[in-house]
């Protein structure tokens, strides 16, 4: 069973994504901040990260930078309700893809699968 980390400051988003991931056979581990995720041993076991870009504290972009600085090559699916070039920036920082909120469960699951297989 693949571990998928969900990093989002919104409890309802974390809960709904965790339920979706469980129903699809993944093992979700949720974090309410980039700092909590980076401090967790889950960064060594995760198969993929679903990362909100707009959070208090470390932004999703900063989390991506920290992962790169630590040599972690986790596939990252960036999500955000705020476009404003976030898609281009997140992809430039190494994200597998960017999804604008709201998105369908099917879209997210397809993005996670593609990211884990190394496909854009």
Order of alpha helices (4+ residues) and beta strands (2+ residues): beta-alpha-beta-alpha-beta-alpha-beta-alpha-beta-alpha
